[in-house]
Amino acid sequence: MPRSQNKVASHRRRKRILAQAKGYWGARSKVLTIAKHHVDKGMQYAYRDRKAKKRTYRQLWIARINAAARLHGITYSKLIAGLNKKAVSINRKVLAELAVHNPEAFAQIVTFVKA
């Protein structure tokens, strides 16, 4: 009995991998075996960096809050500790947005914490 080859599925699989590798440089986007490796590696980077993105944004928010808080004569750690003592549940993303786009509201929060 002759060997059966599932040509339709094979072509579909190759086409999917090469479509994912579209835009890669040189053989990475044209040769299946090389493209397969680089698509897999790209997926690993994408998975890792979805997690890293959250850490990076948190660092950015903390830096912005700290800079704005120091303009009002308080450090970041004292501001967060004061918010926790007063049982104010406002997250760092919102605090950073206030610090950048609405400094008056941020100043009110700082005076509330200091009092």
Buried (B, 14 or more C-beta within 10 A) or exposed (E): EEEEEEEEEEEEEEEEBBEBBEEBEEEBBEBBEBBBEBBEEBEEEEEEEEEEEEEEEBEEBBEBBBEBBEEBEBEBEBBBEBBEEEEEEEEBBEBBBBBBEEEEEBBEBBEEBEE
